[in-house]
Amino acid sequence: MAKKRKFTEIREILLLTLSKGKQTINTLAKEAGVNWKTTENHLTYLIGKGLAAEIFSSPYARIFELTEKGRDSVEKIKPSGTLKFIKKENPDGGGKITIL
């Protein structure tokens, strides 16, 4: 059975993924290894804290990016090494982050 992750770990993965550029909910969910609804809930939190922003919304897709405050936060996450993770590549080219 997989180890249950803390909210902070999932949110850090989302922030690190957003640091690569604009992302959809489905892309973020796939990278974090959670479903889209969980991702949406965490994005609501991150938006509320001013770390992320929704930059496009349609009935078919929503796109998010980091704010300046979010980029500053990612810079604090990277050197601290609070997360240790491995990105496992799938044969179809997609990836999933696994927390160690």
Biopython code that builds the backbone (N, CA, C, O; Angstrom):
import numpy as np
from Bio.PDB.StructureBuilder import StructureBuilder

atoms = [
    (1, "MET", "N", (0.841, -1.176, 0.000)),
    (1, "MET", "CA", (0.000, 0.000, 0.000)),
    (1, "MET", "C", (0.888, 1.243, 0.000)),
    (1, "MET", "O", (1.873, 1.314, 0.736)),
    (2, "ALA", "N", (0.534, 2.212, -0.825)),
    (2, "ALA", "CA", (1.312, 3.440, -0.932)),
    (2, "ALA", "C", (1.162, 4.284, 0.332)),
    (2, "ALA", "O", (0.109, 4.307, 0.970)),
    (3, "LYS", "N", (2.236, 4.969, 0.667)),
    (3, "LYS", "CA", (2.234, 5.836, 1.839)),
    (3, "LYS", "C", (1.363, 7.055, 1.556)),
    (3, "LYS", "O", (1.479, 7.675, 0.498)),
    (4, "LYS", "N", (0.491, 7.397, 2.502)),
    (4, "LYS", "CA", (-0.361, 8.571, 2.352)),
    (4, "LYS", "C", (0.512, 9.814, 2.473)),
    (4, "LYS", "O", (1.307, 9.944, 3.405)),
    (5, "ARG", "N", (0.351, 10.720, 1.521)),
    (5, "ARG", "CA", (1.152, 11.937, 1.509)),
    (5, "ARG", "C", (0.430, 13.067, 2.219)),
    (5, "ARG", "O", (-0.799, 13.104, 2.280)),
    (6, "LYS", "N", (1.213, 13.980, 2.751)),
    (6, "LYS", "CA", (0.657, 15.155, 3.403)),
    (6, "LYS", "C", (0.256, 16.172, 2.338)),
    (6, "LYS", "O", (0.787, 16.166, 1.227)),
    (7, "PHE", "N", (-0.693, 17.050, 2.693)),
    (7, "PHE", "CA", (-1.113, 18.100, 1.773)),
    (7, "PHE", "C", (0.075, 18.938, 1.318)),
    (7, "PHE", "O", (0.166, 19.311, 0.148)),
    (8, "THR", "N", (0.984, 19.232, 2.241)),
    (8, "THR", "CA", (2.128, 20.078, 1.889)),
    (8, "THR", "C", (3.000, 19.423, 0.823)),
    (8, "THR", "O", (3.544, 20.111, -0.041)),
    (9, "GLU", "N", (3.135, 18.109, 0.877)),
    (9, "GLU", "CA", (3.928, 17.401, -0.132)),
    (9, "GLU", "C", (3.270, 17.498, -1.506)),
    (9, "GLU", "O", (3.948, 17.747, -2.504)),
    (10, "ILE", "N", (1.968, 17.305, -1.560)),
    (10, "ILE", "CA", (1.242, 17.394, -2.831)),
    (10, "ILE", "C", (1.330, 18.809, -3.382)),
    (10, "ILE", "O", (1.548, 19.001, -4.578)),
    (11, "ARG", "N", (1.161, 19.790, -2.521)),
    (11, "ARG", "CA", (1.214, 21.192, -2.964)),
    (11, "ARG", "C", (2.599, 21.575, -3.447)),
    (11, "ARG", "O", (2.728, 22.345, -4.399)),
    (12, "GLU", "N", (3.633, 21.052, -2.812)),
    (12, "GLU", "CA", (4.993, 21.321, -3.280)),
    (12, "GLU", "C", (5.218, 20.712, -4.656)),
    (12, "GLU", "O", (5.867, 21.328, -5.501)),
    (13, "ILE", "N", (4.699, 19.524, -4.893)),
    (13, "ILE", "CA", (4.812, 18.901, -6.221)),
    (13, "ILE", "C", (4.096, 19.761, -7.257)),
    (13, "ILE", "O", (4.617, 19.981, -8.350)),
    (14, "LEU", "N", (2.906, 20.246, -6.917)),
    (14, "LEU", "CA", (2.161, 21.102, -7.846)),
    (14, "LEU", "C", (2.939, 22.371, -8.148)),
    (14, "LEU", "O", (3.018, 22.785, -9.305)),
    (15, "LEU", "N", (3.514, 22.995, -7.128)),
    (15, "LEU", "CA", (4.299, 24.213, -7.337)),
    (15, "LEU", "C", (5.527, 23.935, -8.201)),
    (15, "LEU", "O", (5.838, 24.713, -9.103)),
    (16, "LEU", "N", (6.223, 22.834, -7.934)),
    (16, "LEU", "CA", (7.400, 22.485, -8.734)),
    (16, "LEU", "C", (7.016, 22.200, -10.186)),
    (16, "LEU", "O", (7.756, 22.560, -11.102)),
    (17, "THR", "N", (5.884, 21.569, -10.399)),
    (17, "THR", "CA", (5.414, 21.299, -11.760)),
    (17, "THR", "C", (5.040, 22.602, -12.456)),
    (17, "THR", "O", (5.359, 22.794, -13.629)),
    (18, "LEU", "N", (4.367, 23.494, -11.741)),
    (18, "LEU", "CA", (4.007, 24.791, -12.314)),
    (18, "LEU", "C", (5.244, 25.636, -12.619)),
    (18, "LEU", "O", (5.192, 26.518, -13.477)),
    (19, "SER", "N", (6.343, 25.378, -11.932)),
    (19, "SER", "CA", (7.565, 26.145, -12.187)),
    (19, "SER", "C", (8.133, 25.853, -13.580)),
    (19, "SER", "O", (8.974, 26.600, -14.080)),
    (20, "LYS", "N", (7.672, 24.771, -14.198)),
    (20, "LYS", "CA", (8.114, 24.413, -15.554)),
    (20, "LYS", "C", (7.347, 25.198, -16.617)),
    (20, "LYS", "O", (7.727, 25.192, -17.787)),
    (21, "GLY", "N", (6.260, 25.878, -16.211)),
    (21, "GLY", "CA", (5.461, 26.647, -17.161)),
    (21, "GLY", "C", (3.978, 26.425, -16.935)),
    (21, "GLY", "O", (3.567, 25.794, -15.962)),
    (22, "LYS", "N", (3.193, 26.950, -17.845)),
    (22, "LYS", "CA", (1.730, 26.862, -17.749)),
    (22, "LYS", "C", (1.281, 25.405, -17.843)),
    (22, "LYS", "O", (1.799, 24.630, -18.648)),
    (23, "GLN", "N", (0.295, 25.046, -16.991)),
    (23, "GLN", "CA", (-0.154, 23.650, -16.922)),
    (23, "GLN", "C", (-1.672, 23.573, -16.792)),
    (23, "GLN", "O", (-2.304, 24.474, -16.239)),
    (24, "THR", "N", (-2.249, 22.494, -17.304)),
    (24, "THR", "CA", (-3.667, 22.215, -17.100)),
    (24, "THR", "C", (-3.836, 21.396, -15.824)),
    (24, "THR", "O", (-2.871, 20.850, -15.289)),
    (25, "ILE", "N", (-5.072, 21.319, -15.347)),
    (25, "ILE", "CA", (-5.347, 20.507, -14.153)),
    (25, "ILE", "C", (-4.969, 19.050, -14.402)),
    (25, "ILE", "O", (-4.374, 18.405, -13.539)),
    (26, "ASN", "N", (-5.309, 18.536, -15.564)),
    (26, "ASN", "CA", (-5.010, 17.121, -15.842)),
    (26, "ASN", "C", (-3.513, 16.845, -15.867)),
    (26, "ASN", "O", (-3.070, 15.800, -15.392)),
    (27, "THR", "N", (-2.737, 17.760, -16.411)),
    (27, "THR", "CA", (-1.285, 17.588, -16.425)),
    (27, "THR", "C", (-0.738, 17.605, -15.009)),
    (27, "THR", "O", (0.097, 16.776, -14.648)),
    (28, "LEU", "N", (-1.209, 18.551, -14.211)),
    (28, "LEU", "CA", (-0.772, 18.647, -12.820)),
    (28, "LEU", "C", (-1.159, 17.398, -12.029)),
    (28, "LEU", "O", (-0.368, 16.881, -11.239)),
    (29, "ALA", "N", (-2.384, 16.921, -12.251)),
    (29, "ALA", "CA", (-2.861, 15.731, -11.548)),
    (29, "ALA", "C", (-1.997, 14.516, -11.890)),
    (29, "ALA", "O", (-1.634, 13.734, -11.011)),
    (30, "LYS", "N", (-1.676, 14.368, -13.158)),
    (30, "LYS", "CA", (-0.863, 13.238, -13.599)),
    (30, "LYS", "C", (0.532, 13.308, -12.974)),
    (30, "LYS", "O", (1.053, 12.295, -12.507)),
    (31, "GLU", "N", (1.131, 14.485, -12.962)),
    (31, "GLU", "CA", (2.471, 14.657, -12.383)),
    (31, "GLU", "C", (2.479, 14.374, -10.879)),
    (31, "GLU", "O", (3.422, 13.779, -10.359)),
    (32, "ALA", "N", (1.415, 14.807, -10.182)),
    (32, "ALA", "CA", (1.355, 14.633, -8.727)),
    (32, "ALA", "C", (0.843, 13.256, -8.318)),
    (32, "ALA", "O", (0.986, 12.855, -7.163)),
    (33, "GLY", "N", (0.250, 12.536, -9.261)),
    (33, "GLY", "CA", (-0.256, 11.209, -8.951)),
    (33, "GLY", "C", (-1.549, 11.231, -8.147)),
    (33, "GLY", "O", (-1.807, 10.336, -7.342)),
    (34, "VAL", "N", (-2.364, 12.267, -8.374)),
    (34, "VAL", "CA", (-3.666, 12.374, -7.713)),
    (34, "VAL", "C", (-4.724, 12.660, -8.770)),
    (34, "VAL", "O", (-4.391, 12.976, -9.912)),
    (35, "ASN", "N", (-6.005, 12.550, -8.395)),
    (35, "ASN", "CA", (-7.055, 12.797, -9.379)),
    (35, "ASN", "C", (-7.260, 14.298, -9.593)),
    (35, "ASN", "O", (-6.741, 15.122, -8.840)),
    (36, "TRP", "N", (-8.031, 14.639, -10.641)),
    (36, "TRP", "CA", (-8.182, 16.055, -10.997)),
    (36, "TRP", "C", (-8.922, 16.839, -9.930)),
    (36, "TRP", "O", (-8.633, 18.021, -9.741)),
    (37, "LYS", "N", (-9.867, 16.229, -9.226)),
    (37, "LYS", "CA", (-10.625, 16.943, -8.193)),
    (37, "LYS", "C", (-9.719, 17.305, -7.010)),
    (37, "LYS", "O", (-9.807, 18.411, -6.477)),
    (38, "THR", "N", (-8.863, 16.389, -6.608)),
    (38, "THR", "CA", (-7.899, 16.677, -5.547)),
    (38, "THR", "C", (-6.978, 17.811, -5.994)),
    (38, "THR", "O", (-6.685, 18.725, -5.224)),
    (39, "THR", "N", (-6.530, 17.743, -7.231)),
    (39, "THR", "CA", (-5.672, 18.799, -7.782)),
    (39, "THR", "C", (-6.396, 20.137, -7.778)),
    (39, "THR", "O", (-5.820, 21.157, -7.402)),
    (40, "GLU", "N", (-7.656, 20.135, -8.195)),
    (40, "GLU", "CA", (-8.443, 21.373, -8.210)),
    (40, "GLU", "C", (-8.557, 21.967, -6.799)),
    (40, "GLU", "O", (-8.445, 23.181, -6.625)),
    (41, "ASN", "N", (-8.777, 21.119, -5.806)),
    (41, "ASN", "CA", (-8.878, 21.591, -4.421)),
    (41, "ASN", "C", (-7.561, 22.213, -3.946)),
    (41, "ASN", "O", (-7.564, 23.252, -3.286)),
    (42, "HIS", "N", (-6.443, 21.577, -4.283)),
    (42, "HIS", "CA", (-5.147, 22.128, -3.886)),
    (42, "HIS", "C", (-4.843, 23.420, -4.649)),
    (42, "HIS", "O", (-4.248, 24.342, -4.090)),
    (43, "LEU", "N", (-5.246, 23.493, -5.916)),
    (43, "LEU", "CA", (-5.055, 24.727, -6.678)),
    (43, "LEU", "C", (-5.872, 25.872, -6.081)),
    (43, "LEU", "O", (-5.406, 27.010, -6.047)),
    (44, "THR", "N", (-7.073, 25.583, -5.615)),
    (44, "THR", "CA", (-7.896, 26.598, -4.956)),
    (44, "THR", "C", (-7.156, 27.159, -3.748)),
    (44, "THR", "O", (-7.164, 28.367, -3.516)),
    (45, "TYR", "N", (-6.522, 26.288, -2.988)),
    (45, "TYR", "CA", (-5.728, 26.711, -1.831)),
    (45, "TYR", "C", (-4.543, 27.580, -2.280)),
    (45, "TYR", "O", (-4.302, 28.650, -1.721)),
    (46, "LEU", "N", (-3.808, 27.107, -3.296)),
    (46, "LEU", "CA", (-2.635, 27.835, -3.776)),
    (46, "LEU", "C", (-3.009, 29.201, -4.354)),
    (46, "LEU", "O", (-2.274, 30.174, -4.181)),
    (47, "ILE", "N", (-4.141, 29.271, -5.034)),
    (47, "ILE", "CA", (-4.621, 30.552, -5.560)),
    (47, "ILE", "C", (-4.969, 31.482, -4.404)),
    (47, "ILE", "O", (-4.637, 32.668, -4.431)),
    (48, "GLY", "N", (-5.633, 30.946, -3.400)),
    (48, "GLY", "CA", (-5.998, 31.734, -2.227)),
    (48, "GLY", "C", (-4.795, 32.305, -1.496)),
    (48, "GLY", "O", (-4.871, 33.392, -0.923)),
    (49, "LYS", "N", (-3.685, 31.575, -1.513)),
    (49, "LYS", "CA", (-2.436, 32.027, -0.881)),
    (49, "LYS", "C", (-1.623, 32.929, -1.807)),
    (49, "LYS", "O", (-0.580, 33.448, -1.412)),
    (50, "GLY", "N", (-2.103, 33.116, -3.051)),
    (50, "GLY", "CA", (-1.400, 33.984, -3.995)),
    (50, "GLY", "C", (-0.190, 33.340, -4.649)),
    (50, "GLY", "O", (0.671, 34.042, -5.178)),
    (51, "LEU", "N", (-0.111, 32.010, -4.621)),
    (51, "LEU", "CA", (1.031, 31.298, -5.182)),
    (51, "LEU", "C", (0.818, 30.870, -6.634)),
    (51, "LEU", "O", (1.783, 30.645, -7.364)),
    (52, "ALA", "N", (-0.438, 30.757, -7.049)),
    (52, "ALA", "CA", (-0.774, 30.338, -8.411)),
    (52, "ALA", "C", (-1.940, 31.180, -8.905)),
    (52, "ALA", "O", (-2.663, 31.790, -8.119)),
    (53, "ALA", "N", (-2.108, 31.202, -10.220)),
    (53, "ALA", "CA", (-3.206, 31.954, -10.818)),
    (53, "ALA", "C", (-3.783, 31.164, -11.991)),
    (53, "ALA", "O", (-3.055, 30.502, -12.731)),
    (54, "GLU", "N", (-5.095, 31.246, -12.146)),
    (54, "GLU", "CA", (-5.752, 30.655, -13.315)),
    (54, "GLU", "C", (-5.692, 31.693, -14.423)),
    (54, "GLU", "O", (-6.225, 32.793, -14.274)),
    (55, "ILE", "N", (-5.050, 31.354, -15.529)),
    (55, "ILE", "CA", (-4.866, 32.334, -16.590)),
    (55, "ILE", "C", (-5.782, 32.109, -17.795)),
    (55, "ILE", "O", (-5.905, 32.977, -18.659)),
    (56, "PHE", "N", (-6.428, 30.932, -17.846)),
    (56, "PHE", "CA", (-7.359, 30.639, -18.930)),
    (56, "PHE", "C", (-8.405, 29.666, -18.419)),
    (56, "PHE", "O", (-8.095, 28.725, -17.688)),
    (57, "SER", "N", (-9.641, 29.904, -18.811)),
    (57, "SER", "CA", (-10.725, 29.006, -18.423)),
    (57, "SER", "C", (-11.720, 28.879, -19.551)),
    (57, "SER", "O", (-12.160, 29.880, -20.117)),
    (58, "SER", "N", (-12.075, 27.654, -19.876)),
    (58, "SER", "CA", (-13.120, 27.359, -20.855)),
    (58, "SER", "C", (-13.844, 26.113, -20.354)),
    (58, "SER", "O", (-13.403, 25.487, -19.390)),
    (59, "PRO", "N", (-14.940, 25.753, -20.993)),
    (59, "PRO", "CA", (-15.627, 24.534, -20.566)),
    (59, "PRO", "C", (-14.769, 23.264, -20.740)),
    (59, "PRO", "O", (-15.080, 22.214, -20.177)),
    (60, "TYR", "N", (-13.692, 23.377, -21.525)),
    (60, "TYR", "CA", (-12.896, 22.203, -21.850)),
    (60, "TYR", "C", (-11.535, 22.162, -21.175)),
    (60, "TYR", "O", (-10.951, 21.088, -21.033)),
    (61, "ALA", "N", (-11.023, 23.303, -20.759)),
    (61, "ALA", "CA", (-9.683, 23.329, -20.164)),
    (61, "ALA", "C", (-9.514, 24.550, -19.269)),
    (61, "ALA", "O", (-10.110, 25.603, -19.497)),
    (62, "ARG", "N", (-8.680, 24.377, -18.240)),
    (62, "ARG", "CA", (-8.281, 25.477, -17.368)),
    (62, "ARG", "C", (-6.763, 25.428, -17.260)),
    (62, "ARG", "O", (-6.173, 24.368, -17.052)),
    (63, "ILE", "N", (-6.146, 26.594, -17.406)),
    (63, "ILE", "CA", (-4.689, 26.650, -17.397)),
    (63, "ILE", "C", (-4.229, 27.528, -16.233)),
    (63, "ILE", "O", (-4.803, 28.581, -15.955)),
    (64, "PHE", "N", (-3.186, 27.062, -15.571)),
    (64, "PHE", "CA", (-2.656, 27.727, -14.388)),
    (64, "PHE", "C", (-1.178, 28.016, -14.568)),
    (64, "PHE", "O", (-0.484, 27.356, -15.342)),
    (65, "GLU", "N", (-0.703, 29.037, -13.820)),
    (65, "GLU", "CA", (0.718, 29.337, -13.776)),
    (65, "GLU", "C", (1.069, 29.883, -12.398)),
    (65, "GLU", "O", (0.189, 30.258, -11.623)),
    (66, "LEU", "N", (2.355, 29.923, -12.107)),
    (66, "LEU", "CA", (2.822, 30.473, -10.840)),
    (66, "LEU", "C", (2.736, 31.999, -10.868)),
    (66, "LEU", "O", (2.892, 32.619, -11.921)),
    (67, "THR", "N", (2.492, 32.584, -9.726)),
    (67, "THR", "CA", (2.606, 34.028, -9.566)),
    (67, "THR", "C", (4.050, 34.328, -9.156)),
    (67, "THR", "O", (4.848, 33.412, -8.959)),
    (68, "GLU", "N", (4.374, 35.598, -9.031)),
    (68, "GLU", "CA", (5.715, 35.971, -8.559)),
    (68, "GLU", "C", (5.967, 35.394, -7.166)),
    (68, "GLU", "O", (7.051, 34.888, -6.879)),
    (69, "LYS", "N", (4.950, 35.478, -6.306)),
    (69, "LYS", "CA", (5.056, 34.916, -4.956)),
    (69, "LYS", "C", (5.272, 33.403, -5.033)),
    (69, "LYS", "O", (6.030, 32.841, -4.242)),
    (70, "GLY", "N", (4.610, 32.748, -5.983)),
    (70, "GLY", "CA", (4.778, 31.306, -6.171)),
    (70, "GLY", "C", (6.180, 30.956, -6.624)),
    (70, "GLY", "O", (6.749, 29.967, -6.162)),
    (71, "ARG", "N", (6.754, 31.757, -7.530)),
    (71, "ARG", "CA", (8.130, 31.518, -7.987)),
    (71, "ARG", "C", (9.115, 31.673, -6.821)),
    (71, "ARG", "O", (10.061, 30.897, -6.694)),
    (72, "ASP", "N", (8.884, 32.679, -5.977)),
    (72, "ASP", "CA", (9.733, 32.855, -4.792)),
    (72, "ASP", "C", (9.631, 31.639, -3.869)),
    (72, "ASP", "O", (10.627, 31.184, -3.307)),
    (73, "SER", "N", (8.418, 31.125, -3.724)),
    (73, "SER", "CA", (8.184, 29.964, -2.869)),
    (73, "SER", "C", (8.903, 28.727, -3.413)),
    (73, "SER", "O", (9.459, 27.945, -2.642)),
    (74, "VAL", "N", (8.895, 28.550, -4.725)),
    (74, "VAL", "CA", (9.566, 27.400, -5.353)),
    (74, "VAL", "C", (11.071, 27.493, -5.111)),
    (74, "VAL", "O", (11.721, 26.475, -4.872)),
    (75, "GLU", "N", (11.624, 28.689, -5.169)),
    (75, "GLU", "CA", (13.052, 28.864, -4.923)),
    (75, "GLU", "C", (13.419, 28.443, -3.498)),
    (75, "GLU", "O", (14.531, 27.976, -3.254)),
    (76, "LYS", "N", (12.485, 28.608, -2.561)),
    (76, "LYS", "CA", (12.722, 28.188, -1.184)),
    (76, "LYS", "C", (12.595, 26.670, -1.041)),
    (76, "LYS", "O", (13.291, 26.060, -0.229)),
    (77, "ILE", "N", (11.708, 26.064, -1.829)),
    (77, "ILE", "CA", (11.502, 24.614, -1.778)),
    (77, "ILE", "C", (12.719, 23.877, -2.328)),
    (77, "ILE", "O", (13.196, 22.921, -1.717)),
    (78, "LYS", "N", (13.220, 24.317, -3.474)),
    (78, "LYS", "CA", (14.309, 23.600, -4.153)),
    (78, "LYS", "C", (15.553, 23.438, -3.287)),
    (78, "LYS", "O", (16.025, 22.312, -3.127)),
    (79, "PRO", "N", (16.113, 24.522, -2.714)),
    (79, "PRO", "CA", (17.335, 24.332, -1.926)),
    (79, "PRO", "C", (17.131, 23.591, -0.611)),
    (79, "PRO", "O", (18.051, 22.937, -0.120)),
    (80, "SER", "N", (15.936, 23.687, -0.037)),
    (80, "SER", "CA", (15.719, 23.077, 1.272)),
    (80, "SER", "C", (15.714, 21.558, 1.197)),
    (80, "SER", "O", (15.985, 20.882, 2.190)),
    (81, "GLY", "N", (15.408, 21.021, 0.022)),
    (81, "GLY", "CA", (15.396, 19.573, -0.136)),
    (81, "GLY", "C", (14.336, 18.892, 0.713)),
    (81, "GLY", "O", (14.524, 17.755, 1.146)),
    (82, "THR", "N", (13.213, 19.582, 0.957)),
    (82, "THR", "CA", (12.174, 18.976, 1.779)),
    (82, "THR", "C", (11.546, 17.785, 1.086)),
    (82, "THR", "O", (11.033, 16.877, 1.740)),
    (83, "LEU", "N", (11.587, 17.786, -0.221)),
    (83, "LEU", "CA", (11.025, 16.659, -0.964)),
    (83, "LEU", "C", (12.130, 15.901, -1.680)),
    (83, "LEU", "O", (13.031, 16.493, -2.275)),
    (84, "LYS", "N", (12.042, 14.596, -1.609)),
    (84, "LYS", "CA", (12.905, 13.739, -2.403)),
    (84, "LYS", "C", (11.969, 12.955, -3.302)),
    (84, "LYS", "O", (11.105, 12.224, -2.819)),
    (85, "PHE", "N", (12.135, 13.103, -4.592)),
    (85, "PHE", "CA", (11.228, 12.404, -5.481)),
    (85, "PHE", "C", (11.948, 11.917, -6.726)),
    (85, "PHE", "O", (13.006, 12.417, -7.108)),
    (86, "ILE", "N", (11.332, 10.929, -7.335)),
    (86, "ILE", "CA", (11.826, 10.356, -8.577)),
    (86, "ILE", "C", (10.694, 10.429, -9.576)),
    (86, "ILE", "O", (9.567, 10.037, -9.275)),
    (87, "LYS", "N", (10.986, 10.925, -10.756)),
    (87, "LYS", "CA", (9.975, 10.934, -11.797)),
    (87, "LYS", "C", (10.127, 9.659, -12.604)),
    (87, "LYS", "O", (11.163, 9.419, -13.224)),
    (88, "LYS", "N", (9.087, 8.852, -12.589)),
    (88, "LYS", "CA", (9.102, 7.603, -13.335)),
    (88, "LYS", "C", (8.427, 7.855, -14.677)),
    (88, "LYS", "O", (7.299, 8.347, -14.733)),
    (89, "GLU", "N", (9.108, 7.524, -15.729)),
    (89, "GLU", "CA", (8.556, 7.704, -17.073)),
    (89, "GLU", "C", (7.715, 6.490, -17.459)),
    (89, "GLU", "O", (8.101, 5.344, -17.229)),
    (90, "ASN", "N", (6.580, 6.768, -18.041)),
    (90, "ASN", "CA", (5.728, 5.704, -18.578)),
    (90, "ASN", "C", (6.051, 5.521, -20.052)),
    (90, "ASN", "O", (6.565, 6.446, -20.682)),
    (91, "PRO", "N", (5.767, 4.362, -20.616)),
    (91, "PRO", "CA", (6.055, 4.135, -22.033)),
    (91, "PRO", "C", (5.355, 5.131, -22.955)),
    (91, "PRO", "O", (5.860, 5.417, -24.041)),
    (92, "ASP", "N", (4.193, 5.667, -22.542)),
    (92, "ASP", "CA", (3.461, 6.606, -23.391)),
    (92, "ASP", "C", (4.022, 8.022, -23.303)),
    (92, "ASP", "O", (3.470, 8.941, -23.909)),
    (93, "GLY", "N", (5.112, 8.212, -22.556)),
    (93, "GLY", "CA", (5.741, 9.520, -22.465)),
    (93, "GLY", "C", (5.294, 10.327, -21.259)),
    (93, "GLY", "O", (5.899, 11.354, -20.952)),
    (94, "GLY", "N", (4.257, 9.890, -20.571)),
    (94, "GLY", "CA", (3.792, 10.600, -19.383)),
    (94, "GLY", "C", (4.657, 10.246, -18.192)),
    (94, "GLY", "O", (5.426, 9.285, -18.226)),
    (95, "GLY", "N", (4.522, 11.029, -17.143)),
    (95, "GLY", "CA", (5.335, 10.772, -15.961)),
    (95, "GLY", "C", (4.504, 10.809, -14.707)),
    (95, "GLY", "O", (3.384, 11.320, -14.697)),
    (96, "LYS", "N", (5.058, 10.269, -13.662)),
    (96, "LYS", "CA", (4.402, 10.306, -12.347)),
    (96, "LYS", "C", (5.486, 10.482, -11.314)),
    (96, "LYS", "O", (6.500, 9.785, -11.349)),
    (97, "ILE", "N", (5.288, 11.395, -10.405)),
    (97, "ILE", "CA", (6.276, 11.651, -9.379)),
    (97, "ILE", "C", (6.014, 10.743, -8.202)),
    (97, "ILE", "O", (4.878, 10.630, -7.740)),
    (98, "THR", "N", (7.053, 10.095, -7.713)),
    (98, "THR", "CA", (6.945, 9.231, -6.554)),
    (98, "THR", "C", (7.764, 9.838, -5.422)),
    (98, "THR", "O", (8.951, 10.121, -5.587)),
    (99, "ILE", "N", (7.130, 10.034, -4.279)),
    (99, "ILE", "CA", (7.811, 10.569, -3.107)),
    (99, "ILE", "C", (8.562, 9.445, -2.419)),
    (99, "ILE", "O", (8.017, 8.358, -2.229)),
    (100, "LEU", "N", (9.798, 9.695, -2.048)),
    (100, "LEU", "CA", (10.587, 8.708, -1.309)),
    (100, "LEU", "C", (10.532, 9.007, 0.166)),
    (100, "LEU", "O", (11.134, 8.289, 0.964)),
]
sb = StructureBuilder()
sb.init_structure("model")
sb.init_model(0)
sb.init_chain("A")
sb.init_seg("    ")
for serial, (resi, resn, name, xyz) in enumerate(atoms, 1):
    if name == "N":
        sb.init_residue(resn, " ", resi, " ")
    sb.init_atom(name, np.array(xyz, "f"), 0.0, 1.0, " ", f" {name:<3s}", serial, name[0])
structure = sb.get_structure()
